[in-house]
Amino acid sequence: MKRIPILVETLVCALLLALAGSSVARAHGNHPDEAMGTIKAIDAEKLVLTTSQGKEMTLVLTAETKFERGSTAVGREDIEVGERAVVLYDDTTATIRAVEVKLGKKKS
């Protein structure tokens, strides 16, 4: 008869761990992830970033995507292929959406 309480305890522990893990995942979903690399391509709809690890990421650009050079807001058209960038992105949907593209100050 002692096996039943042990089984119940095990199931309760497993359930609590599953619930705790899902709340951590939801909490992380409120903060964008970050990728650093070089801009390989950019157009009105997407940005392709070659990350510091050598992987290519395609990020969807939306009307809400913000672009900054240093601390100054810039437009998508001001970004050039080959520039280094840090991209904050949201991957909680089927596509990876660029939230903010941060560029270093342009060299004179």
C-alpha positions as a Markdown table, in Angstrom:
| # | Residue | x | y | z |
|---|---|---|---|---|
| 1 | Met | 0.0 | 0.0 | 0.0 |
| 2 | Lys | 3.0 | 2.3 | 0.4 |
| 3 | Arg | 3.5 | 2.3 | -3.4 |
| 4 | Ile | 0.3 | 4.4 | -4.0 |
| 5 | Pro | 1.4 | 7.4 | -1.9 |
| 6 | Ile | 4.9 | 7.3 | -3.5 |
| 7 | Leu | 3.3 | 7.3 | -6.9 |
| 8 | Val | 1.0 | 10.2 | -6.0 |
| 9 | Glu | 4.0 | 12.2 | -4.6 |
| 10 | Thr | 5.9 | 11.5 | -7.8 |
| 11 | Leu | 3.0 | 12.7 | -10.0 |
| 12 | Val | 2.4 | 15.8 | -7.9 |
| 13 | Cys | 6.1 | 16.7 | -8.1 |
| 14 | Ala | 6.1 | 16.2 | -11.9 |
| 15 | Leu | 3.0 | 18.3 | -12.2 |
| 16 | Leu | 4.5 | 21.1 | -10.1 |
| 17 | Leu | 7.8 | 21.0 | -12.1 |
| 18 | Ala | 5.8 | 21.2 | -15.4 |
| 19 | Leu | 3.8 | 24.2 | -14.2 |
| 20 | Ala | 6.9 | 26.0 | -12.9 |
| 21 | Gly | 8.7 | 25.5 | -16.2 |
| 22 | Ser | 5.8 | 26.9 | -18.2 |
| 23 | Ser | 5.6 | 30.0 | -16.1 |
| 24 | Val | 9.4 | 30.7 | -16.7 |
| 25 | Ala | 8.8 | 30.3 | -20.4 |
| 26 | Arg | 6.0 | 32.7 | -20.4 |
| 27 | Ala | 7.9 | 35.3 | -18.3 |
| 28 | His | 10.8 | 35.1 | -20.8 |
| 29 | Gly | 8.3 | 35.7 | -23.7 |
| 30 | Asn | 7.8 | 39.3 | -22.6 |
| 31 | His | 11.4 | 40.3 | -23.3 |
| 32 | Pro | 12.9 | 40.2 | -26.7 |
| 33 | Asp | 16.0 | 38.1 | -27.5 |
| 34 | Glu | 19.2 | 39.7 | -28.9 |
| 35 | Ala | 21.4 | 38.8 | -31.9 |
| 36 | Met | 24.6 | 40.6 | -32.8 |
| 37 | Gly | 26.2 | 40.4 | -36.3 |
| 38 | Thr | 26.6 | 42.0 | -39.7 |
| 39 | Ile | 23.8 | 43.0 | -42.0 |
| 40 | Lys | 23.9 | 40.8 | -45.1 |
| 41 | Ala | 20.7 | 42.2 | -46.7 |
| 42 | Ile | 17.8 | 44.5 | -46.0 |
| 43 | Asp | 14.7 | 45.5 | -47.8 |
| 44 | Ala | 11.3 | 46.9 | -46.9 |
| 45 | Glu | 10.1 | 43.6 | -45.4 |
| 46 | Lys | 13.1 | 41.8 | -43.9 |
| 47 | Leu | 16.6 | 42.0 | -42.6 |
| 48 | Val | 19.2 | 39.2 | -43.0 |
| 49 | Leu | 21.8 | 39.2 | -40.3 |
| 50 | Thr | 25.0 | 37.1 | -40.3 |
| 51 | Thr | 25.4 | 36.5 | -36.5 |
| 52 | Ser | 28.7 | 36.5 | -34.7 |
| 53 | Gln | 28.5 | 32.7 | -34.7 |
| 54 | Gly | 28.3 | 32.7 | -38.5 |
| 55 | Lys | 24.6 | 31.8 | -38.8 |
| 56 | Glu | 22.1 | 33.6 | -41.0 |
| 57 | Met | 19.0 | 35.0 | -39.4 |
| 58 | Thr | 16.1 | 36.4 | -41.4 |
| 59 | Leu | 14.0 | 38.9 | -39.4 |
| 60 | Val | 10.7 | 40.3 | -40.4 |
| 61 | Leu | 10.5 | 44.1 | -40.3 |
| 62 | Thr | 7.2 | 45.7 | -39.3 |
| 63 | Ala | 5.9 | 49.2 | -39.0 |
| 64 | Glu | 6.7 | 48.9 | -35.2 |
| 65 | Thr | 10.4 | 48.0 | -35.8 |
| 66 | Lys | 12.6 | 50.8 | -34.4 |
| 67 | Phe | 16.0 | 51.7 | -35.9 |
| 68 | Glu | 18.7 | 53.6 | -33.9 |
| 69 | Arg | 22.2 | 54.7 | -34.8 |
| 70 | Gly | 23.9 | 55.5 | -31.4 |
| 71 | Ser | 21.1 | 57.2 | -29.6 |
| 72 | Thr | 19.5 | 58.7 | -32.7 |
| 73 | Ala | 16.4 | 57.3 | -34.4 |
| 74 | Val | 17.0 | 56.5 | -38.1 |
| 75 | Gly | 15.0 | 55.1 | -40.9 |
| 76 | Arg | 15.3 | 51.7 | -42.5 |
| 77 | Glu | 16.6 | 53.3 | -45.6 |
| 78 | Asp | 19.6 | 54.7 | -43.6 |
| 79 | Ile | 21.0 | 51.2 | -43.0 |
| 80 | Glu | 23.6 | 49.8 | -45.2 |
| 81 | Val | 24.7 | 46.2 | -46.0 |
| 82 | Gly | 27.9 | 45.4 | -44.1 |
| 83 | Glu | 27.1 | 47.4 | -41.0 |
| 84 | Arg | 27.4 | 45.8 | -37.6 |
| 85 | Ala | 24.1 | 45.6 | -35.6 |
| 86 | Val | 22.5 | 44.4 | -32.5 |
| 87 | Val | 18.9 | 43.3 | -33.2 |
| 88 | Leu | 16.3 | 42.7 | -30.5 |
| 89 | Tyr | 13.8 | 40.3 | -31.8 |
| 90 | Asp | 10.6 | 38.4 | -30.9 |
| 91 | Asp | 10.4 | 34.7 | -31.8 |
| 92 | Thr | 7.2 | 33.9 | -30.0 |
| 93 | Thr | 5.3 | 33.6 | -33.3 |
| 94 | Ala | 5.8 | 31.6 | -36.5 |
| 95 | Thr | 8.2 | 34.4 | -37.8 |
| 96 | Ile | 11.1 | 36.1 | -36.2 |
| 97 | Arg | 10.1 | 39.7 | -35.9 |
| 98 | Ala | 12.7 | 42.5 | -35.4 |
| 99 | Val | 11.7 | 44.8 | -32.5 |
| 100 | Glu | 14.7 | 47.1 | -32.6 |
| 101 | Val | 17.8 | 47.4 | -34.8 |
| 102 | Lys | 20.7 | 49.1 | -33.0 |
| 103 | Leu | 23.7 | 50.3 | -35.1 |
| 104 | Gly | 27.0 | 51.9 | -34.0 |
| 105 | Lys | 27.8 | 55.5 | -34.9 |
| 106 | Lys | 28.8 | 55.9 | -38.5 |
| 107 | Lys | 32.5 | 56.5 | -39.1 |
| 108 | Ser | 33.2 | 59.8 | -40.8 |
